[in-house]
């Protein structure tokens, strides 16, 4: 029994040592963003979505928070604001942080866009293709070479949420959507 305990202790030591080394060597894809503009002492997030690429399947744009680029976005193409098949109309909206436990389909923190006319449950969430959206806004770090696609959505969404929550900006979240 003693030999088993000694082997088990050595085994645990090696696992712990390797885990520490692995953790230290892992690349950090998502760093905790911080506000560069130190003059802004507010606790609100001002999101600006500028749409600049329009196809028959999607609308692609850029998302800024307090004037800092955050992510590329992908939405469904405009179809007269029809529920689940159209992008969000241009305009000004309030958003709020929505926890995973509040959602039946998302197991991560995301944003809920509020007071969209004739629509509900418009989210900022992960996804790479128009088929991943039902009228929501998807975030990605890059635009793909092929149209109607963004890349590394998990990384971009984590960056967006870390920016808002890490800088304690979730008290008031304003969204302005503009077409270029």
C-alpha positions as CSV (number, residue, x, y, z in Angstrom):
1,X,0.0,0.0,0.0
2,X,2.9,2.4,0.7
3,X,4.4,1.8,-2.7
4,X,1.1,2.7,-4.3
5,X,0.9,5.9,-2.3
6,X,4.5,6.9,-3.3
7,X,3.8,6.2,-7.0
8,X,0.6,8.1,-6.8
9,X,2.3,11.1,-5.1
10,X,5.0,11.1,-7.8
11,X,2.4,10.9,-10.5
12,X,0.4,13.8,-9.0
13,X,3.7,15.8,-8.7
14,X,4.5,15.2,-12.4
15,X,1.0,16.2,-13.5
16,X,1.0,19.4,-11.5
17,X,4.5,20.3,-12.8
18,X,3.5,19.6,-16.4
19,X,0.2,21.6,-15.9
20,X,2.1,24.6,-14.6
21,X,4.5,24.5,-17.5
22,X,1.7,24.0,-20.0
23,X,-0.2,26.9,-18.5
24,X,2.8,29.2,-18.7
25,X,3.6,28.2,-22.3
26,X,0.1,28.5,-23.6
27,X,-0.4,31.4,-26.0
28,X,-2.9,33.9,-24.8
29,X,-5.2,34.5,-27.7
30,X,-7.6,36.7,-25.7
31,X,-6.0,39.3,-23.6
32,X,-7.9,41.3,-21.1
33,X,-8.5,44.6,-23.0
34,X,-8.3,47.8,-21.2
35,X,-9.4,51.3,-22.2
36,X,-6.7,53.3,-23.9
37,X,-8.6,56.6,-23.5
38,X,-7.9,57.5,-19.9
39,X,-10.0,60.7,-20.2
40,X,-13.2,58.5,-20.4
41,X,-14.0,57.9,-16.7
42,X,-17.6,56.7,-17.5
43,X,-19.0,53.3,-16.8
44,X,-20.9,53.0,-20.0
45,X,-20.1,51.1,-23.2
46,X,-20.9,53.0,-26.5
47,X,-20.9,50.4,-29.3
48,X,-20.8,51.6,-32.9
49,X,-21.5,49.1,-35.6
50,X,-20.6,50.4,-39.1
51,X,-21.9,48.1,-41.9
52,X,-19.8,48.3,-45.0
53,X,-20.3,45.1,-47.1
54,X,-23.7,44.0,-48.4
55,X,-24.4,40.8,-50.2
56,X,-27.6,38.9,-50.9
57,X,-26.9,36.6,-47.9
58,X,-25.2,38.8,-45.4
59,X,-24.1,42.2,-44.1
60,X,-20.6,42.6,-42.7
61,X,-19.3,45.5,-40.7
62,X,-17.0,46.7,-38.0
63,X,-17.8,47.0,-34.3
64,X,-16.2,49.7,-32.1
65,X,-16.6,50.2,-28.3
66,X,-15.8,53.6,-27.0
67,X,-13.9,54.4,-30.3
68,X,-11.7,51.3,-30.1
69,X,-12.1,48.6,-32.8
70,X,-13.4,45.3,-31.2
71,X,-14.5,42.9,-34.0
72,X,-15.9,42.3,-37.4
73,X,-19.6,41.6,-37.5
74,X,-21.8,39.4,-39.7
75,X,-25.6,39.6,-39.9
76,X,-28.2,38.3,-42.2
77,X,-29.1,40.5,-45.3
78,X,-31.8,43.1,-45.0
79,X,-35.2,41.6,-45.5
80,X,-37.6,44.3,-44.3
81,X,-36.9,43.6,-40.6
82,X,-38.6,40.2,-40.8
83,X,-38.1,38.1,-37.6
84,X,-35.3,35.6,-37.8
85,X,-34.4,36.3,-41.4
86,X,-33.3,40.0,-41.5
87,X,-30.5,42.1,-40.0
88,X,-31.3,44.7,-37.3
89,X,-32.5,48.0,-38.7
90,X,-30.1,50.9,-38.5
91,X,-30.7,53.0,-35.4
92,X,-29.9,53.4,-31.7
93,X,-30.6,50.7,-29.2
94,X,-29.9,49.8,-25.6
95,X,-28.2,46.5,-24.8
96,X,-27.6,44.5,-21.7
97,X,-25.4,41.7,-20.6
98,X,-27.2,38.4,-20.7
99,X,-25.8,35.5,-18.5
100,X,-25.7,32.0,-19.8
101,X,-28.2,30.8,-17.2
102,X,-30.8,33.2,-18.7
103,X,-30.5,31.6,-22.2
104,X,-31.8,28.2,-23.3
105,X,-29.4,28.1,-26.3
106,X,-26.2,29.9,-25.3
107,X,-23.9,28.6,-22.6
108,X,-21.8,31.7,-22.4
109,X,-22.2,35.4,-21.6
110,X,-23.5,37.5,-24.5
111,X,-25.3,40.8,-25.2
112,X,-29.0,41.2,-25.7
113,X,-30.1,44.1,-28.0
114,X,-33.3,45.6,-26.6
115,X,-36.3,47.5,-28.1
116,X,-35.7,46.5,-31.7
117,X,-39.1,47.3,-33.4
118,X,-41.2,44.1,-34.0
119,X,-38.3,41.9,-32.9
120,X,-37.1,40.2,-29.7
121,X,-34.0,38.3,-28.5
122,X,-31.5,39.9,-30.8
123,X,-28.1,38.8,-29.5
124,X,-24.4,39.4,-30.1
125,X,-23.1,35.9,-30.1
126,X,-20.7,33.5,-31.7
127,X,-20.9,32.3,-35.3
128,X,-19.1,32.4,-38.6
129,X,-21.7,32.0,-41.3
130,X,-25.1,33.6,-42.0
131,X,-26.7,30.2,-41.2
132,X,-25.4,30.7,-37.6
133,X,-27.6,33.7,-37.2
134,X,-31.4,34.0,-36.9
135,X,-31.4,37.8,-37.1
136,X,-28.6,38.2,-34.5
137,X,-25.2,39.9,-34.8
138,X,-22.1,37.6,-35.0
139,X,-18.6,38.7,-34.1
140,X,-15.3,37.6,-35.6
141,X,-11.6,38.6,-35.5
142,X,-11.2,38.5,-39.3
143,X,-13.1,38.6,-42.5
144,X,-12.7,35.5,-44.7
145,X,-11.5,35.7,-48.3
146,X,-14.8,34.2,-49.4
147,X,-17.9,36.5,-48.9
148,X,-20.4,35.9,-46.2
149,X,-18.0,34.6,-43.6
150,X,-16.1,35.8,-40.5
151,X,-13.4,33.9,-38.6
152,X,-12.4,33.2,-35.0
153,X,-15.8,34.0,-33.6
154,X,-15.1,32.6,-30.1
155,X,-12.0,34.7,-29.8
156,X,-13.8,37.9,-30.9
157,X,-16.8,37.3,-28.7
158,X,-14.6,36.7,-25.7
159,X,-12.7,39.9,-26.5
160,X,-16.0,41.9,-26.7
161,X,-17.3,40.5,-23.4
162,X,-14.0,40.9,-21.7
163,X,-13.8,44.5,-22.9
164,X,-17.2,45.3,-21.5
165,X,-17.0,43.3,-18.3
166,X,-13.3,43.8,-17.6
167,X,-13.6,47.6,-17.9
168,X,-16.8,47.5,-15.8
169,X,-18.8,49.1,-18.6
170,X,-22.0,47.0,-18.3
171,X,-24.0,49.5,-16.3
172,X,-25.2,51.2,-19.6
173,X,-24.6,49.7,-23.0
174,X,-25.6,51.9,-26.0
175,X,-25.5,50.6,-29.6
176,X,-25.6,52.7,-32.7
177,X,-25.9,50.8,-36.1
178,X,-25.1,52.7,-39.3
179,X,-24.9,51.6,-42.9
180,X,-22.0,53.0,-44.9
